[in-house]
Amino acid sequence: MTRYLPVLLVIAAIIYTAVYVVQSNSEKVRSLPKTLWLALVLVVPVIGALAWWIFGRPLAGAHHPPAAPDDDPDFLRRI
């Protein structure tokens, strides 16, 4: 059983990565389009999954903060 554990862990990591790629926001994925990342993860499993985690996944702090209300022209018109 222990000799199958590394293979099962790699398969689980690839499935987890593929699901993460599919569920990621297309606008925040880095380096390549989301469909190419998915193809890379599935065609070249270990290297593709590692590349996704290092170069492709959206970063946690990569979003832009919301604009202040006084920066919104619609808000200013309603005042």
N, C-alpha and C positions, 0 to 999 in steps of 0.2 A: 504493500500500500504506500509506503513512503517513497518509493521510486516514481510513483504517479503524481505525487503531490506537486512537484515543480511544474509539470505539464498542466495540471488542473489550475494552478495559480496563474500561469501564463494565459490560459484560455479565459479564465475569469477576468483578468486584467484587460484583455482585448475586448471582451464583451462589454465590460464597464466603460472602457474608453469609447467604443463605438456608440453606445447609448448616450454618453456625454456629448459627443460630437453632434449627434442628431438633435439633441435637446438644446444645444447652445444657440444663442442669438447670432444670426448670420452677420449682423453689422459689427459685432464685437470680436469675431474670430480674427486672429492675426495671421499674417503671412500668406495664406492660401485661402481660396474659397472653401466653404464648408463641405461641398461635395467632393472636392479633391482630398481634403483631410480624411473623409470617410473612406474613400478608395485607398488612400495610403495606409490607413490603419488596417484595412481588410486584406490588402494585397501583400504588404510587407509588414506582417503583424507586430513583431517586437520593436523593430526600428520605427515603424510608423506610429505606434502608440507612444514610444518615448519622445519622438519628435513633436507629437501633439501636445504632450504635457510640458515640453520645454518651450516650443516656438509658436504653438497654435491656439492654445486655450485662452479664453478671455481672462484678463487680469481682474482681480477683485476691485482694485482702486482705479480702473481704467474708465469709469463712467464720468460724465460731466455733471457737476452739481447743478441742481435746478436753478433757473434764472430767478432773480429777485422780482417781486411783483411790479416794481417800478421800471423794470426793463421790458415789460410786456405792454405793447401799444394798446391792445384790447382792454387790458386792465385800466390803463390810464384814461381811456375814453369813457369808461363806465364811472369814473369818479366824479 
